[in-house]
Amino acid sequence: MNRRSALKALGLTAGLVAAGNALEVSGWAQAAAPPPATSPFTLPPLNYAYDALEPYIDATTMHLHHDKHHAAYVDKLNAAVAGHPDLAAKTVDDLIAGLSSVPEDLRTAVRNQGGGHANHSFWWLTLSGSGGAAPKAELAKDIDATFSSFAKFQEQLSKAAATVFGSGWAWLTLSHEGKLQIETSANQESPLSSGRTPILALDVWEHAYYLKYQNRRADYIGAFFHVVNWDFVSGRYAEAKARLKA
């Protein structure tokens, strides 16, 4: 190789490295697209950039929470159902809702890993960088009727989330009787397994908030109400109510 060819090759290599670095940096702010589906369960992409929830939930937490923690639940769920095409053919919500029909030797893995996948897939949808405000339409009316006011509802959900011992979730759910209620679950258990429909979720695992809030869970809970996607949550409630009436 002569000197001119060597310089051209060196320049091309440097250009490729620089381009790769630029892509890596620019990709930090935008949620990564999932890889091609090769397994029955896949990591859903975020509908917003990692930093969209700033300053309430930081970009680093969102990146790790989605791309690492949630992805690990998906990988382990796929491993758990490998060789069980009947389970792999179900949606994750149907899998968790029918947990009692899962073979006993797989049930714990499906509860933990499938619950982690189902809970997080729902959780991402309940968040928005343009969130906050208040519930809408029928949900607003029924929250007032059930909890006396939206402010009282916030107080009760905050208290429930603050008192979860260890890792878990606080939920607003709809029962088969069409009643709203606040409940909590440990680890990755889901109200779906008890026949209730999640309407709003609040993740209080430490990985959801510890990088920014450390042990100040109450501050994180307060921040959460600034990023609730009430358009989605109110729509979810309307759909759940309509199914009960059908």
Secondary structure, 3 states (H helix, E strand, C coil): CCHHHHHHHHHHHHHHHHHHHHHHHHHHCCCCCCCCCCCCCCCCCCCCCHHHHCCCCCHHHHHHHHHHHHHHHHHHHHHHHCCCHHHHCCCHHHHHHCHHHCCHHHHHHHHHHHHHHHHHHHHHHCECCCCCCCCCHHHHHHHHHHHCCHHHHHHHHHHHHHCCCCCEEEEEEECCCCCEEEEEEECCCCHHHHCCEEEEEEECCHHHCHHHHCCCHHHHHHHHCCCECHHHHHHHHHHHHHHHHC
